[in-house]
Amino acid sequence: MLRLFRNKKGQNTAEYAIVIGLVVAAAIAMQIYIKRGIQAKVKDGTDLMTSVTGDTGGGTLASTGQYEPYYMSTNFDVTRGVASTDTVASGGGVTRDLTKEETSRTGTQNIGAAQ
């Protein structure tokens, strides 16, 4: 009976497996926060290198900022015209003939600086 209490090899293995499982679960749970932190550091570095310094008008890496989709303004008018002829045959079949199809797009698209 005393031998059963001395043999704790299986218990130690189970404890290590639980601890490793908890560490892996914590790493998976924090993955999104680590990813966001790394992305923020990259964006900060990019913004720092592309920022305009002083009154010289030149940046350290480039003179334009990092692309952000909400810096763009778009104003387009799209028109589409179609002229067609439909022919109904005996038995219910329909034949469509597109004689004229026109599409036009006019407008502007501006990429501005951060506001």
N, CA, C and O atoms as a Tinker XYZ file with bonds, in Angstrom:
   460  protein
     1  N      0.820000   -1.193000    0.000000    73     2
     2  CA     0.000000    0.000000    0.000000    64     1     3
     3  C      0.861000    1.253000    0.000000    63     2     4     5
     4  O      0.508000    2.246000   -0.636000    81     3
     5  N      1.981000    1.220000    0.702000    73     3     6
     6  CA     2.870000    2.378000    0.736000    64     5     7
     7  C      3.504000    2.624000   -0.636000    63     6     8     9
     8  O      3.859000    3.755000   -0.970000    81     7
     9  N      3.644000    1.554000   -1.428000    73     7    10
    10  CA     4.208000    1.713000   -2.762000    64     9    11
    11  C      3.311000    2.569000   -3.658000    63    10    12    13
    12  O      3.822000    3.278000   -4.525000    81    11
    13  N      2.021000    2.523000   -3.479000    73    11    14
    14  CA     1.101000    3.321000   -4.292000    64    13    15
    15  C      1.282000    4.815000   -4.052000    63    14    16    17
    16  O      1.139000    5.618000   -4.974000    81    15
    17  N      1.593000    5.184000   -2.827000    73    15    18
    18  CA     1.778000    6.601000   -2.518000    64    17    19
    19  C      3.143000    7.113000   -3.004000    63    18    20    21
    20  O      3.295000    8.304000   -3.277000    81    19
    21  N      4.135000    6.215000   -3.112000    73    19    22
    22  CA     5.465000    6.619000   -3.560000    64    21    23
    23  C      5.541000    6.760000   -5.074000    63    22    24    25
    24  O      6.397000    7.495000   -5.566000    81    23
    25  N      4.695000    6.096000   -5.820000    73    23    26
    26  CA     4.726000    6.128000   -7.280000    64    25    27
    27  C      3.865000    7.290000   -7.790000    63    26    28    29
    28  O      2.676000    7.119000   -8.060000    81    27
    29  N      4.472000    8.458000   -7.917000    73    27    30
    30  CA     3.735000    9.642000   -8.355000    64    29    31
    31  C      4.204000   10.112000   -9.731000    63    30    32    33
    32  O      4.010000   11.271000  -10.097000    81    31
    33  N      4.812000    9.222000  -10.475000    73    31    34
    34  CA     5.324000    9.572000  -11.796000    64    33    35
    35  C      4.184000    9.971000  -12.743000    63    34    36    37
    36  O      4.314000   10.943000  -13.487000    81    35
    37  N      3.109000    9.254000  -12.721000    73    35    38
    38  CA     1.954000    9.567000  -13.568000    64    37    39
    39  C      1.303000   10.885000  -13.182000    63    38    40    41
    40  O      0.843000   11.627000  -14.049000    81    39
    41  N      1.261000   11.179000  -11.905000    73    39    42
    42  CA     0.673000   12.430000  -11.435000    64    41    43
    43  C      1.516000   13.617000  -11.900000    63    42    44    45
    44  O      0.959000   14.631000  -12.321000    81    43
    45  N      2.830000   13.516000  -11.836000    73    43    46
    46  CA     3.704000   14.588000  -12.297000    64    45    47
    47  C      3.532000   14.838000  -13.795000    63    46    48    49
    48  O      3.500000   15.988000  -14.232000    81    47
    49  N      3.423000   13.776000  -14.576000    73    47    50
    50  CA     3.229000   13.905000  -16.015000    64    49    51
    51  C      1.912000   14.611000  -16.315000    63    50    52    53
    52  O      1.855000   15.475000  -17.190000    81    51
    53  N      0.869000   14.253000  -15.603000    73    51    54
    54  CA    -0.435000   14.896000  -15.804000    64    53    55
    55  C     -0.381000   16.378000  -15.434000    63    54    56    57
    56  O     -0.980000   17.208000  -16.117000    81    55
    57  N      0.329000   16.712000  -14.362000    73    55    58
    58  CA     0.447000   18.118000  -13.969000    64    57    59
    59  C      1.197000   18.918000  -15.026000    63    58    60    61
    60  O      0.800000   20.035000  -15.357000    81    59
    61  N      2.283000   18.349000  -15.558000    73    59    62
    62  CA     3.016000   19.038000  -16.634000    64    61    63
    63  C      2.141000   19.215000  -17.871000    63    62    64    65
    64  O      2.191000   20.265000  -18.511000    81    63
    65  N      1.353000   18.222000  -18.214000    73    63    66
    66  CA     0.474000   18.316000  -19.383000    64    65    67
    67  C     -0.570000   19.419000  -19.184000    63    66    68    69
    68  O     -0.884000   20.147000  -20.126000    81    67
    69  N     -1.103000   19.548000  -17.979000    73    67    70
    70  CA    -2.089000   20.604000  -17.692000    64    69    71
    71  C     -1.444000   21.977000  -17.793000    63    70    72    73
    72  O     -2.031000   22.896000  -18.364000    81    71
    73  N     -0.233000   22.127000  -17.240000    73    71    74
    74  CA     0.460000   23.421000  -17.295000    64    73    75
    75  C      0.773000   23.789000  -18.742000    63    74    76    77
    76  O      0.558000   24.932000  -19.145000    81    75
    77  N      1.272000   22.850000  -19.521000    73    75    78
    78  CA     1.568000   23.123000  -20.941000    64    77    79
    79  C      0.283000   23.477000  -21.684000    63    78    80    81
    80  O      0.280000   24.384000  -22.517000    81    79
    81  N     -0.797000   22.775000  -21.392000    73    79    82
    82  CA    -2.078000   23.092000  -22.027000    64    81    83
    83  C     -2.553000   24.495000  -21.698000    63    82    84    85
    84  O     -3.065000   25.194000  -22.572000    81    83
    85  N     -2.392000   24.915000  -20.454000    73    83    86
    86  CA    -2.780000   26.277000  -20.058000    64    85    87
    87  C     -1.927000   27.330000  -20.756000    63    86    88    89
    88  O     -2.447000   28.364000  -21.175000    81    87
    89  N     -0.631000   27.085000  -20.885000    73    87    90
    90  CA     0.254000   28.029000  -21.573000    64    89    91
    91  C     -0.126000   28.139000  -23.047000    63    90    92    93
    92  O     -0.169000   29.242000  -23.592000    81    91
    93  N     -0.399000   27.017000  -23.694000    73    91    94
    94  CA    -0.805000   27.039000  -25.105000    64    93    95
    95  C     -2.145000   27.750000  -25.266000    63    94    96    97
    96  O     -2.314000   28.527000  -26.206000    81    95
    97  N     -3.090000   27.506000  -24.381000    73    95    98
    98  CA    -4.399000   28.173000  -24.458000    64    97    99
    99  C     -4.255000   29.680000  -24.266000    63    98   100   101
   100  O     -4.926000   30.458000  -24.944000    81    99
   101  N     -3.383000   30.097000  -23.346000    73    99   102
   102  CA    -3.160000   31.532000  -23.137000    64   101   103
   103  C     -2.509000   32.165000  -24.362000    63   102   104   105
   104  O     -2.864000   33.280000  -24.744000    81   103
   105  N     -1.562000   31.464000  -24.981000    73   103   106
   106  CA    -0.902000   31.996000  -26.183000    64   105   107
   107  C     -1.897000   32.131000  -27.334000    63   106   108   109
   108  O     -1.852000   33.116000  -28.070000    81   107
   109  N     -2.778000   31.173000  -27.499000    73   107   110
   110  CA    -3.785000   31.247000  -28.559000    64   109   111
   111  C     -4.776000   32.371000  -28.277000    63   110   112   113
   112  O     -5.178000   33.083000  -29.197000    81   111
   113  N     -5.171000   32.538000  -27.022000    73   111   114
   114  CA    -6.121000   33.595000  -26.669000    64   113   115
   115  C     -5.519000   34.976000  -26.871000    63   114   116   117
   116  O     -6.241000   35.909000  -27.220000    81   115
   117  N     -4.222000   35.131000  -26.662000    73   115   118
   118  CA    -3.590000   36.441000  -26.776000    64   117   119
   119  C     -3.038000   36.709000  -28.175000    63   118   120   121
   120  O     -2.467000   37.773000  -28.410000    81   119
   121  N     -3.193000   35.783000  -29.093000    73   119   122
   122  CA    -2.642000   35.906000  -30.439000    64   121   123
   123  C     -3.143000   37.169000  -31.139000    63   122   124   125
   124  O     -2.349000   37.870000  -31.766000    81   123
   125  N     -4.427000   37.475000  -31.050000    73   123   126
   126  CA    -4.989000   38.634000  -31.739000    64   125   127
   127  C     -4.409000   39.928000  -31.171000    63   126   128   129
   128  O     -4.169000   40.877000  -31.918000    81   127
   129  N     -4.184000   39.974000  -29.868000    73   127   130
   130  CA    -3.638000   41.188000  -29.255000    64   129   131
   131  C     -2.171000   41.389000  -29.624000    63   130   132   133
   132  O     -1.725000   42.518000  -29.827000    81   131
   133  N     -1.436000   40.304000  -29.708000    73   131   134
   134  CA    -0.034000   40.398000  -30.120000    64   133   135
   135  C      0.054000   40.844000  -31.568000    63   134   136   137
   136  O      0.900000   41.668000  -31.914000    81   135
   137  N     -0.819000   40.303000  -32.423000    73   135   138
   138  CA    -0.833000   40.675000  -33.836000    64   137   139
   139  C     -1.155000   42.161000  -33.992000    63   138   140   141
   140  O     -0.499000   42.852000  -34.772000    81   139
   141  N     -2.142000   42.655000  -33.270000    73   139   142
   142  CA    -2.493000   44.074000  -33.337000    64   141   143
   143  C     -1.346000   44.952000  -32.852000    63   142   144   145
   144  O     -1.089000   46.011000  -33.424000    81   143
   145  N     -0.662000   44.522000  -31.811000    73   143   146
   146  CA     0.463000   45.289000  -31.296000    64   145   147
   147  C      1.595000   45.383000  -32.301000    63   146   148   149
   148  O      2.192000   46.446000  -32.469000    81   147
   149  N      1.894000   44.278000  -32.969000    73   147   150
   150  CA     2.949000   44.282000  -33.987000    64   149   151
   151  C      2.547000   45.167000  -35.155000    63   150   152   153
   152  O      3.372000   45.928000  -35.660000    81   151
   153  N      1.286000   45.082000  -35.598000    73   151   154
   154  CA     0.827000   45.929000  -36.693000    64   153   155
   155  C      0.899000   47.405000  -36.314000    63   154   156   157
   156  O      1.244000   48.236000  -37.153000    81   155
   157  N      0.580000   47.744000  -35.068000    73   155   158
   158  CA     0.654000   49.137000  -34.626000    64   157   159
   159  C      2.093000   49.630000  -34.635000    63   158   160   161
   160  O      2.350000   50.767000  -35.030000    81   159
   161  N      3.036000   48.796000  -34.208000    73   159   162
   162  CA     4.449000   49.194000  -34.228000    64   161   163
   163  C      4.937000   49.409000  -35.662000    63   162   164   165
   164  O      5.684000   50.353000  -35.920000    81   163
   165  N      4.531000   48.553000  -36.592000    73   163   166
   166  CA     4.923000   48.715000  -37.988000    64   165   167
   167  C      4.346000   50.002000  -38.555000    63   166   168   169
   168  O      5.044000   50.738000  -39.251000    81   167
   169  N      3.070000   50.285000  -38.264000    73   167   170
   170  CA     2.449000   51.516000  -38.761000    64   169   171
   171  C      3.109000   52.746000  -38.150000    63   170   172   173
   172  O      3.326000   53.734000  -38.851000    81   171
   173  N      3.433000   52.709000  -36.857000    73   171   174
   174  CA     4.123000   53.830000  -36.227000    64   173   175
   175  C      5.479000   54.067000  -36.871000    63   174   176   177
   176  O      5.860000   55.211000  -37.120000    81   175
   177  N      6.208000   52.996000  -37.140000    73   175   178
   178  CA     7.508000   53.135000  -37.796000    64   177   179
   179  C      7.384000   53.697000  -39.191000    63   178   180   181
   180  O      8.183000   54.541000  -39.598000    81   179
   181  N      6.383000   53.233000  -39.934000    73   179   182
   182  CA     6.157000   53.743000  -41.283000    64   181   183
   183  C      5.762000   55.207000  -41.244000    63   182   184   185
   184  O      6.260000   56.008000  -42.036000    81   183
   185  N      4.868000   55.565000  -40.326000    73   183   186
   186  CA     4.459000   56.967000  -40.210000    64   185   187
   187  C      5.637000   57.853000  -39.823000    63   186   188   189
   188  O      5.744000   58.980000  -40.307000    81   187
   189  N      6.516000   57.363000  -38.962000    73   187   190
   190  CA     7.678000   58.137000  -38.547000    64   189   191
   191  C      8.632000   58.358000  -39.719000    63   190   192   193
   192  O      9.163000   59.455000  -39.893000    81   191
   193  N      8.846000   57.314000  -40.520000    73   191   194
   194  CA     9.783000   57.437000  -41.641000    64   193   195
   195  C      9.224000   58.264000  -42.785000    63   194   196   197
   196  O      9.989000   58.865000  -43.540000    81   195
   197  N      7.902000   58.308000  -42.929000    73   195   198
   198  CA     7.314000   59.055000  -44.038000    64   197   199
   199  C      6.837000   60.431000  -43.643000    63   198   200   201
   200  O      6.286000   61.147000  -44.478000    81   199
   201  N      7.028000   60.825000  -42.399000    73   199   202
   202  CA     6.536000   62.128000  -41.960000    64   201   203
   203  C      7.409000   63.240000  -42.526000    63   202   204   205
   204  O      8.605000   63.059000  -42.754000    81   203
   205  N      6.786000   64.391000  -42.746000    73   203   206
   206  CA     7.495000   65.559000  -43.253000    64   205   207
   207  C      8.208000   66.212000  -42.081000    63   206   208   209
   208  O      7.603000   66.446000  -41.035000    81   207
   209  N      9.495000   66.510000  -42.251000    73   207   210
   210  CA    10.285000   67.077000  -41.158000    64   209   211
   211  C     10.498000   68.563000  -41.368000    63   210   212   213
   212  O     11.056000   68.983000  -42.382000    81   211
   213  N     10.052000   69.355000  -40.407000    73   211   214
   214  CA    10.323000   70.797000  -40.413000    64   213   215
   215  C      9.743000   71.516000  -41.605000    63   214   216   217
   216  O      8.727000   71.096000  -42.160000    81   215
   217  N     10.394000   72.611000  -42.005000    73   215   218
   218  CA     9.941000   73.427000  -43.133000    64   217   219
   219  C     10.632000   73.060000  -44.431000    63   218   220   221
   220  O     10.406000   73.715000  -45.447000    81   219
   221  N     11.461000   72.040000  -44.428000    73   219   222
   222  CA    12.209000   71.694000  -45.636000    64   221   223
   223  C     11.318000   71.063000  -46.687000    63   222   224   225
   224  O     11.647000   71.092000  -47.873000    81   223
   225  N     10.192000   70.491000  -46.275000    73   223   226
   226  CA     9.255000   69.908000  -47.221000    64   225   227
   227  C      9.596000   68.492000  -47.622000    63   226   228   229
   228  O      8.866000   67.905000  -48.421000    81   227
   229  N     10.659000   67.916000  -47.115000    73   227   230
   230  CA    11.039000   66.559000  -47.472000    64   229   231
   231  C     10.877000   65.623000  -46.306000    63   230   232   233
   232  O     11.088000   66.013000  -45.158000    81   231
   233  N     10.507000   64.400000  -46.582000    73   231   234
   234  CA    10.397000   63.408000  -45.529000    64   233   235
   235  C     11.681000   62.609000  -45.423000    63   234   236   237
   236  O     12.573000   62.745000  -46.260000    81   235
   237  N     11.776000   61.786000  -44.409000    73   235   238
   238  CA    12.979000   60.997000  -44.247000    64   237   239
   239  C     13.020000   59.814000  -45.200000    63   238   240   241
   240  O     14.103000   59.366000  -45.577000    81   239
   241  N     11.857000   59.296000  -45.599000    73   239   242
   242  CA    11.829000   58.172000  -46.524000    64   241   243
   243  C     11.079000   58.543000  -47.794000    63   242   244   245
   244  O     11.549000   58.260000  -48.896000    81   243
   245  N      9.939000   59.161000  -47.653000    73   243   246
   246  CA     9.129000   59.557000  -48.796000    64   245   247
   247  C      8.298000   60.757000  -48.388000    63   246   248   249
   248  O      8.205000   61.086000  -47.205000    81   247
   249  N      7.699000   61.407000  -49.364000    73   247   250
   250  CA     6.923000   62.604000  -49.038000    64   249   251
   251  C      5.436000   62.310000  -48.895000    63   250   252   253
   252  O      4.667000   63.213000  -48.564000    81   251
   253  N      5.012000   61.082000  -49.133000    73   251   254
   254  CA     3.601000   60.737000  -48.982000    64   253   255
   255  C      3.413000   59.841000  -47.777000    63   254   256   257
   256  O      4.311000   59.085000  -47.404000    81   255
   257  N      2.247000   59.929000  -47.176000    73   255   258
   258  CA     1.938000   59.108000  -46.020000    64   257   259
   259  C      1.527000   57.711000  -46.416000    63   258   260   261
   260  O      1.409000   57.393000  -47.600000    81   259
   261  N      1.314000   56.890000  -45.429000    73   259   262
   262  CA     0.874000   55.524000  -45.665000    64   261   263
   263  C     -0.540000   55.537000  -46.213000    63   262   264   265
   264  O     -1.357000   56.356000  -45.792000    81   263
   265  N     -0.842000   54.646000  -47.143000    73   263   266
   266  CA    -2.167000   54.591000  -47.756000    64   265   267
   267  C     -3.212000   54.197000  -46.724000    63   266   268   269
   268  O     -3.054000   53.210000  -46.005000    81   267
   269  N     -4.260000   54.966000  -46.664000    73   267   270
   270  CA    -5.427000   54.659000  -45.852000    64   269   271
   271  C     -6.644000   54.857000  -46.748000    63   270   272   273
   272  O     -6.770000   55.910000  -47.373000    81   271
   273  N     -7.543000   53.878000  -46.830000    73   271   274
   274  CA    -8.653000   53.971000  -47.777000    64   273   275
   275  C     -9.607000   55.116000  -47.496000    63   274   276   277
   276  O    -10.270000   55.584000  -48.422000    81   275
   277  N     -9.708000   55.590000  -46.257000    73   275   278
   278  CA   -10.655000   56.644000  -45.966000    64   277   279
   279  C    -10.087000   58.024000  -46.290000    63   278   280   281
   280  O    -10.766000   59.025000  -46.062000    81   279
   281  N     -8.868000   58.110000  -46.813000    73   279   282
   282  CA    -8.318000   59.384000  -47.274000    64   281   283
   283  C     -8.770000   59.690000  -48.702000    63   282   284   285
   284  O     -8.525000   60.788000  -49.202000    81   283
   285  N     -9.415000   58.750000  -49.352000    73   283   286
   286  CA    -9.783000   58.901000  -50.745000    64   285   287
   287  C    -11.244000   59.339000  -50.855000    63   286   288   289
   288  O    -12.121000   58.799000  -50.181000    81   287
   289  N    -11.483000   60.318000  -51.708000    73   287   290
   290  CA   -12.863000   60.722000  -51.978000    64   289   291
   291  C    -13.162000   60.448000  -53.444000    63   290   292   293
   292  O    -12.359000   60.763000  -54.323000    81   291
   293  N    -14.314000   59.863000  -53.697000    73   291   294
   294  CA   -14.697000   59.466000  -55.042000    64   293   295
   295  C    -16.078000   60.015000  -55.348000    63   294   296   297
   296  O    -16.988000   59.932000  -54.523000    81   295
   297  N    -16.229000   60.579000  -56.546000    73   295   298
   298  CA   -17.516000   61.103000  -56.982000    64   297   299
   299  C    -17.681000   60.762000  -58.458000    63   298   300   301
   300  O    -17.128000   61.447000  -59.319000    81   299
   301  N    -18.436000   59.711000  -58.755000    73   299   302
   302  CA   -18.637000   59.270000  -60.124000    64   301   303
   303  C    -20.124000   59.178000  -60.432000    63   302   304   305
   304  O    -20.927000   58.818000  -59.571000    81   303
   305  N    -20.480000   59.505000  -61.667000    73   303   306
   306  CA   -21.822000   59.277000  -62.194000    64   305   307
   307  C    -21.701000   58.234000  -63.294000    63   306   308   309
   308  O    -20.954000   58.425000  -64.253000    81   307
   309  N    -22.426000   57.140000  -63.162000    73   307   310
   310  CA   -22.386000   56.067000  -64.142000    64   309   311
   311  C    -23.757000   55.967000  -64.782000    63   310   312   313
   312  O    -24.771000   55.865000  -64.091000    81   311
   313  N    -23.781000   55.996000  -66.095000    73   311   314
   314  CA   -25.036000   55.840000  -66.825000    64   313   315
   315  C    -24.899000   54.653000  -67.771000    63   314   316   317
   316  O    -23.830000   54.390000  -68.323000    81   315
   317  N    -26.006000   53.950000  -67.941000    73   315   318
   318  CA   -26.011000   52.782000  -68.803000    64   317   319
   319  C    -27.294000   52.797000  -69.611000    63   318   320   321
   320  O    -28.385000   52.935000  -69.058000    81   319
   321  N    -27.164000   52.657000  -70.894000    73   319   322
   322  CA   -28.330000   52.615000  -71.771000    64   321   323
   323  C    -28.300000   51.371000  -72.636000    63   322   324   325
   324  O    -27.260000   51.003000  -73.180000    81   323
   325  N    -29.461000   50.723000  -72.759000    73   323   326
   326  CA   -29.551000   49.496000  -73.539000    64   325   327
   327  C    -30.779000   49.586000  -74.430000    63   326   328   329
   328  O    -31.866000   49.932000  -73.967000    81   327
   329  N    -30.606000   49.277000  -75.697000    73   327   330
   330  CA   -31.727000   49.153000  -76.625000    64   329   331
   331  C    -31.780000   47.696000  -77.063000    63   330   332   333
   332  O    -30.801000   47.156000  -77.577000    81   331
   333  N    -32.931000   47.066000  -76.854000    73   331   334
   334  CA   -33.035000   45.657000  -77.209000    64   333   335
   335  C    -34.377000   45.375000  -77.877000    63   334   336   337
   336  O    -35.348000   46.117000  -77.726000    81   335
   337  N    -34.388000   44.292000  -78.606000    73   335   338
   338  CA   -35.604000   43.832000  -79.271000    64   337   339
   339  C    -35.867000   42.396000  -78.823000    63   338   340   341
   340  O    -35.011000   41.522000  -78.961000    81   339
   341  N    -37.060000   42.171000  -78.286000    73   339   342
   342  CA   -37.437000   40.832000  -77.846000    64   341   343
   343  C    -38.418000   40.241000  -78.855000    63   342   344   345
   344  O    -39.397000   40.884000  -79.234000    81   343
   345  N    -38.144000   39.008000  -79.286000    73   343   346
   346  CA   -39.004000   38.319000  -80.233000    64   345   347
   347  C    -39.509000   37.046000  -79.572000    63   346   348   349
   348  O    -38.730000   36.230000  -79.079000    81   347
   349  N    -40.858000   36.890000  -79.572000    73   347   350
   350  CA   -41.460000   35.704000  -78.983000    64   349   351
   351  C    -41.832000   34.756000  -80.116000    63   350   352   353
   352  O    -42.613000   35.103000  -81.002000    81   351
   353  N    -41.269000   33.571000  -80.074000    73   351   354
   354  CA   -41.541000   32.573000  -81.105000    64   353   355
   355  C    -42.734000   31.726000  -80.680000    63   354   356   357
   356  O    -43.145000   31.738000  -79.519000    81   355
   357  N    -43.273000   31.002000  -81.631000    73   355   358
   358  CA   -44.375000   30.116000  -81.284000    64   357   359
   359  C    -43.853000   29.023000  -80.372000    63   358   360   361
   360  O    -42.789000   28.456000  -80.621000    81   359
   361  N    -44.571000   28.736000  -79.356000    73   359   362
   362  CA   -44.143000   27.756000  -78.365000    64   361   363
   363  C    -43.587000   28.434000  -77.116000    63   362   364   365
   364  O    -43.285000   27.753000  -76.136000    81   363
   365  N    -43.447000   29.753000  -77.128000    73   363   366
   366  CA   -43.042000   30.487000  -75.936000    64   365   367
   367  C    -41.573000   30.833000  -75.857000    63   366   368   369
   368  O    -41.152000   31.415000  -74.858000    81   367
   369  N    -40.775000   30.511000  -76.845000    73   367   370
   370  CA   -39.351000   30.854000  -76.803000    64   369   371
   371  C    -39.147000   32.345000  -77.041000    63   370   372   373
   372  O    -39.831000   32.937000  -77.876000    81   371
   373  N    -38.212000   32.957000  -76.314000    73   371   374
   374  CA   -37.940000   34.386000  -76.436000    64   373   375
   375  C    -36.516000   34.571000  -76.944000    63   374   376   377
   376  O    -35.577000   33.961000  -76.434000    81   375
   377  N    -36.370000   35.427000  -77.961000    73   375   378
   378  CA   -35.063000   35.784000  -78.493000    64   377   379
   379  C    -34.843000   37.264000  -78.240000    63   378   380   381
   380  O    -35.677000   38.090000  -78.611000    81   379
   381  N    -33.733000   37.602000  -77.617000    73   379   382
   382  CA   -33.423000   38.995000  -77.311000    64   381   383
   383  C    -32.241000   39.433000  -78.160000    63   382   384   385
   384  O    -31.213000   38.756000  -78.204000    81   383
   385  N    -32.389000   40.565000  -78.831000    73   383   386
   386  CA   -31.340000   41.121000  -79.680000    64   385   387
   387  C    -30.924000   42.474000  -79.097000    63   386   388   389
   388  O    -31.706000   43.425000  -79.113000    81   387
   389  N    -29.695000   42.561000  -78.584000    73   387   390
   390  CA   -29.173000   43.816000  -78.061000    64   389   391
   391  C    -28.560000   44.597000  -79.221000    63   390   392   393
   392  O    -27.498000   44.251000  -79.740000    81   391
   393  N    -29.248000   45.639000  -79.600000    73   391   394
   394  CA   -28.765000   46.414000  -80.737000    64   393   395
   395  C    -27.820000   47.526000  -80.313000    63   394   396   397
   396  O    -26.940000   47.909000  -81.083000    81   395
   397  N    -27.982000   48.048000  -79.113000    73   395   398
   398  CA   -27.136000   49.145000  -78.683000    64   397   399
   399  C    -27.000000   49.102000  -77.169000    63   398   400   401
   400  O    -27.991000   49.072000  -76.439000    81   399
   401  N    -25.757000   49.098000  -76.712000    73   399   402
   402  CA   -25.507000   49.134000  -75.281000    64   401   403
   403  C    -24.375000   50.124000  -75.032000    63   402   404   405
   404  O    -23.284000   49.993000  -75.587000    81   403
   405  N    -24.652000   51.115000  -74.191000    73   403   406
   406  CA   -23.655000   52.139000  -73.886000    64   405   407
   407  C    -23.511000   52.300000  -72.380000    63   406   408   409
   408  O    -24.492000   52.279000  -71.636000    81   407
   409  N    -22.282000   52.459000  -71.958000    73   407   410
   410  CA   -21.988000   52.740000  -70.558000    64   409   411
   411  C    -20.990000   53.882000  -70.510000    63   410   412   413
   412  O    -19.985000   53.880000  -71.221000    81   411
   413  N    -21.286000   54.866000  -69.653000    73   411   414
   414  CA   -20.340000   55.970000  -69.502000    64   413   415
   415  C    -20.150000   56.278000  -68.026000    63   414   416   417
   416  O    -21.057000   56.104000  -67.213000    81   415
   417  N    -18.937000   56.744000  -67.698000    73   415   418
   418  CA   -18.610000   57.065000  -66.318000    64   417   419
   419  C    -17.854000   58.397000  -66.314000    63   418   420   421
   420  O    -16.840000   58.551000  -66.994000    81   419
   421  N    -18.359000   59.341000  -65.550000    73   419   422
   422  CA   -17.698000   60.634000  -65.418000    64   421   423
   423  C    -17.607000   60.993000  -63.941000    63   422   424   425
   424  O    -18.499000   60.667000  -63.158000    81   423
   425  N    -16.535000   61.658000  -63.572000    73   423   426
   426  CA   -16.397000   62.060000  -62.197000    64   425   427
   427  C    -14.951000   62.261000  -61.827000    63   426   428   429
   428  O    -14.076000   62.322000  -62.691000    81   427
   429  N    -14.701000   62.364000  -60.519000    73   427   430
   430  CA   -13.358000   62.610000  -60.021000    64   429   431
   431  C    -13.046000   61.659000  -58.871000    63   430   432   433
   432  O    -13.937000   61.131000  -58.206000    81   431
   433  N    -11.757000   61.465000  -58.666000    73   431   434
   434  CA   -11.286000   60.656000  -57.543000    64   433   435
   435  C    -10.050000   61.366000  -56.998000    63   434   436   437
   436  O     -9.067000   61.554000  -57.715000    81   435
   437  N    -10.106000   61.755000  -55.731000    73   435   438
   438  CA    -9.017000   62.504000  -55.109000    64   437   439
   439  C     -8.437000   61.713000  -53.951000    63   438   440   441
   440  O     -9.168000   61.116000  -53.159000    81   439
   441  N     -7.136000   61.716000  -53.865000    73   439   442
   442  CA    -6.444000   61.105000  -52.734000    64   441   443
   443  C     -5.826000   62.249000  -51.953000    63   442   444   445
   444  O     -4.940000   62.951000  -52.441000    81   443
   445  N     -6.313000   62.425000  -50.727000    73   443   446
   446  CA    -5.846000   63.548000  -49.919000    64   445   447
   447  C     -5.017000   63.087000  -48.748000    63   446   448   449
   448  O     -4.849000   61.888000  -48.525000    81   447
   449  N     -4.505000   64.029000  -48.010000    73   447   450
   450  CA    -3.686000   63.744000  -46.819000    64   449   451
   451  C     -4.584000   63.457000  -45.637000    63   450   452   453
   452  O     -5.791000   63.693000  -45.684000    81   451
   453  N     -3.991000   62.950000  -44.585000    73   451   454
   454  CA    -4.749000   62.652000  -43.360000    64   453   455
   455  C     -5.298000   63.934000  -42.768000    63   454   456   457
   456  O     -4.674000   64.992000  -42.841000    81   455
   457  N     -6.469000   63.818000  -42.187000    73   455   458
   458  CA    -7.104000   65.003000  -41.619000    64   457   459
   459  C     -7.085000   64.954000  -40.120000    63   458   460
   460  O     -7.578000   65.873000  -39.466000    81   459
